[in-house]
């Protein structure tokens, strides 16, 4: 397939809402937390499974050439990587970046290292699941609530575009309202607060949590990991230490045109659902 034909196919699929314009990169799988519903069973003892830093930058460059409109970086916890700030700095020169983080590693030194990126096209998406510290920390880990509540206003005051993502097990209106009120006090606009369901994949299956989300309910978002390319950032999950390959598109990720073609071909056979679950 010629590059122009592929670019046209991708542009059409994005404009029709058949695929997200954001290309996702799983920077790593290890994490300083071990959330009860984690898709990837991430924890401090998880293998890192890092994507090579130069490869991440190449994916961004190739993604822009193909017509992707943004890059998402997730994990694991990306900020456990010593090179993540340099990676983000380089990729924001290519495309807008959204980086997902638990928000617990923004100490004074890290904030100083990070400060120069406030002028770049970067969104920092931090997880906060409940306005109740006890309930939040039961899901995410001890002191998580306090660290997030401390970090978010600092980042906002520094001039960063901060978003809050809340992954919830309850749709209780009062709990939702309390969470929205708390997020507002942190300086976050309503449009930058995402509330989503726990998806029953990874550790959530073992915890018997979340909603079942078949492939057609997950927004197609090309996702690159150390193991290959997946249908969605919800897809490269682990259960009992084993990678779940049901939503693996291909193990060949270079050049990026290959998994892009594979995903576009796959999409044609999948019915469009009325409601789909997106990652951001």
Secondary structure, DSSP 8 states (H G I E B T S, - for coil): --HHHHHHHHHHHHHTTSS-SEEEEE--S--S---TT-TT---TTS------HHHHHHHHHHHHHHT--EEEEESS-GGGSTTHHHHHHHHTTTSEEEEEE-S----HHHHHHHGGGGGSSEEEEEE---SSHHHHHHHH-TTHHHHHHHHHHHHHHHT-EEEEEEEES---HHHHHHHHHHHHHTT--GGGEEEEE-BSSTHHHHTT-SB---GGGB----EEETTEEESSTTTS-EETTEE--TTEEES--SSHHHHHHHHHHHHTTS---SS-B---
